[in-house]
């Protein structure tokens, strides 16, 4: 294992294991800033807390935005029961079938507390009840407290954020990486690595690497950060659906892990800008970088907000095929990270003022 690989794996570990539920992204923002600040000419935040890093190429060149979101799906404490159990609100799209008996971390003013998501035991449910998934509103979190007063002594109070627990894991096949929060710390990692590859390189534009906040609850940080930057071109880098697991039909999800980043043609938030899409495909084919097309009937990315900023911004979502997103543990393929970085670096090198103007007019 090379030293360079060790550095990258450490970055993945730092990014994915750091808690960052929507509205509570400050800790993971600090991690991203630690990695990207040495590679940038300047870093700062917008008023919602999105991290913005600048890298100057040609002074009068167009502005190119690469956005990965800092937040992960999480929960928020809404109530402490008299017996010390926690009621919660979801932050982002949870599927109730992936939640029960899973470990979580509650971020309190006195530090992190571990707990487990529980519900009424199946042994005392009727046969009909057992056939149905447990509703999220019937779940609670057990932190081992015996009373409301003890839970409060632990430091818990309503408004505290809650995140899944899953250590970053290099699997037996070392190309396969498991972690919580790949959605979307992989996008943040790609933005960092693009800055790293561009260091010392000439590029005809000004590049912005952005870690946006509150994507999982409405693409909010993408809107505020794009308003601040006013980019000419925007890329959202996120996770996508991997269609290579049992039971998934080709017409439901085509992409396979390890076969290149997904170029998203359409999702619920945006139709890809045709000129930018075709330009990226052309660059990928010229440099023999694998890629896949993807569509998503539901869901969206930060590009759903960037493309309608100001007078409109040609935007494209580039995603990484990932298994088990919006759960405690997701898996992606290291090669797709590498291919996505290669593709974005080559695209950025070619996005000069003339090309960008042609794309805007196309």
Secondary structure, DSSP 8 states (H G I E B T S, - for coil): --HHHHHHHHHHHHHHHS--BTT--HHHHHHHHHHHGGGSSEEEE-TT--EEEEEESSTTSEEEEEEEE--B-EEEEEEE-TTS-EEEEEES---GGGTTT-EEEEEETTEEEEEEEE-S-GGGS-HHHHTS---GGG-EEE-S-SSHHHHHHHT--TT-EEEE----EE-SSTTEEEES-HHHHHHHHHHHHHHHHHTT---SEEEEEEEES--TTTSHHHHHHHHHH--SEEEEEEEEE---STT--TTT----TTS-EEEEEE-SS-B--HHHHHHHHHHHHHTT--EEEEE-SS---THHHHTTSTT--EEEEEEEEEBS-SSS-EEEEHHHHHHHHHHHHHHHHH--HHHHHHHHH-
